[in-house]
Amino acid sequence: MTQWQTLDRQYLMNTYLRLPIAIAEARGNTLIDTEGKEYLDLFTGLAVNVLGHSHPAVMEALHRQGEQFLHISNKFLNIPAIRLAERLVKHSISGKVFFSNSGAEATEAAVKLVHKWTKEREDGKRGFVVMKKSFHGRTLGAVRLTRQPGVYQDFPMPEFPVIEVEPNDPDALERVCEEENPAAILAEPILGSGGVEPLVSSYLREMERLCRERSMLLLMDEIQTGMGRTGTLFAYQHDGIEPDLILFAKGVGGGLPLGGIIAGDELADLFRPGDHGTTFAPSPLSAALGNAVLEELLERGQLEEGRRNAEYLWEKLRQLQKRFPSVLREIRGRGMMIGVHTSLTPEQANRLQLDLLDDGVLVDLTQQTVVRLLPPLTLKHAETDRFIGCLEHCLSRILS
């Protein structure tokens, strides 16, 4: 055990299963540990570093804003936040933004806003429909909406109904909307922690139809799928629907904590001063980095380049799948959000992850046997080739 592993176990609470490396430096799409070993980063901080590490535009914004000020009260006008909110609204739905520090806080804001909407309408609608295996955060309100046995624990819960449905089952969705009279449907366009399972276009359109016909709200959790990860700024934009509220976080802050909601016109003015708030969000520094990220994606061509880089990665993965069809059962996802569903045992999948680590490639596992890839949009073709070569080598070794 290394010095850092010993100190980590001594002083940090045991809430994560960590890989046995301590990072000293990061640049581009590479992490470097304290021993000087380099790793291709296909984690990206769990979908945070969409432009890789120390991107020039992000670093320029960091230094420029850092020299001005790091924090001001929400009692003052925050120019970086105003600019970022304008960009987000103009490239999504008409409405207004509330900024938070994280995705879980974005979920909490959405819960409070939907609850206020139901109180003002007084039409008997209550609660949320959510997908089985969904993940919306770990704070008390958010964990009630998260539907995974390993996360959903016996905490005191807010008193609002939560109804689970099987993803991509339109009949079940219509049935619970008829029977339970919920206020809203909340869904990730692609279930990330739930195994990288996309909701198909027809199902998303059925969600929208039900919400319009029954005067419910449609909420899209884009915390992991947003900021260009799937090839559009937000994943719902692939399917021609228009949500009433969008949750965002992770990639928006350029590596710093930032999240929030975009509330459509029907919800945009429900919160009054004192209804909700936070001391630190939006951090002027995080908002400045967020503006740099969106400039790169929307104005400097990184969104299009990311799509091309993703297409190359998918092509190479499908070629490898042909060599290992019994092991690489299915490749799901979109753009730079990919789940390689394997027939490996959990023990074999864990060994695959550690073997790739030894070879200098960092990947995540979810649902025990799904290799989750969340590469940066800046992933070079040569880096894809390196990853595919390492994955082929490690699979051959495990199966030999």
TANOR-V843696 format. One line per field, one symbol per residue. ss: DSSP state (H for helix, E for strand, - for the rest). psi: psi as a letter, one per 30 degrees, with the letter a starting at -180 (. if undefined). burial: I if it has 16 or more other ideal C-beta (glycine too) atoms within 10 Angstrom, else O. A space follows every 10 residues. Layout:
ss->???
psi->???
burial->???
//
This chain:
ss->--HHHHHHHH H--------- --EEEEEE-E EEE----EEE E--HHHH--- --E--HHHHH HHHHHHHH-- --------HH HHHHHHHHHH ----EEEEEE --HHHHHHHH HHHHHHHHHH H------EEE E--------H HHHHH----- ---------- -EEEE----H HHHHHHHHHH ---EEEE--E E-----EE-- HHHHHHHHHH HHHH--EEEE E--------- ----HHHH-- ----EEEE-H HHH-----EE EEEE------ ---------- ---HHHHHHH HHHHHHHHH- -HHHHHHHHH HHHHHHHHHH HHH----EEE EEEE--EEEE EE---HHHHH HHHHHHHH-- EE-EEE---E EEE------- HHHHHHHHHH HHHHHHHHH-
psi->kleeeeeeee fkkifkjklh kkkflkkbgk kklffgkkkk jgehhigeif gakhkeeeee eeeeeefdle kllfflkjee eeeeeeeeef gclkalkkka fleeeeeeee eeeeeeeeef ehgfkkakkl kkglkglfle eefffkikef ejlilkkkik kkkklkkgie eeeeeeeeef hlflkkkkej jdfggijkkl eeeeeeeeee eeeghlkjkj jgeefahfeg flekefffgg ljlfkkklbc ffggflkkaa kjklefffge klkfellkef kkkeeeeeee eeeeeeeffg gfeeeeeeee eeeeeeeeee efehffeiek jlakbhjkjj jlglleeeee eeeeeeeegh kjllklhegk jkkillfgkl eeeeeeeeee eeeeeeeef.
burial->OOOOOOOOOO OOOOOOOOOO IOOOOIOIII IIIOOOOOII IIIIIOIIII IIIOIOIIOO IIOOIOOOOO OOOOOOOIOI IOOIIOIIIO OIIOIIIIII IIIIIIIIII IIIIIIIIOO OOOOIIIIII IOIIIIIIIO IIIIIIIIOO OOOOOOOOOI OIIIIOIIOI OIIIOIIOOI OIIIIIIIII IIIIIIIIIO OOIIOIIIOI IOOOOIIIII IIIIIIIIII IIIIIIIIIO IOIIIIIIII IIIIIIIIII IIIIOOIIOI IOOOOIOIOO IIIIIIIIII IIIIOIIOOO OIIOIIIOII OOIIOIIOOI OOOIOOIIIO IIIIIIIIII IIOIOOOIIO OIIOIIIOII IIIIIIIOII IIIIIIIIIO OOIIOOIIOI IOOIIOOOOO
//
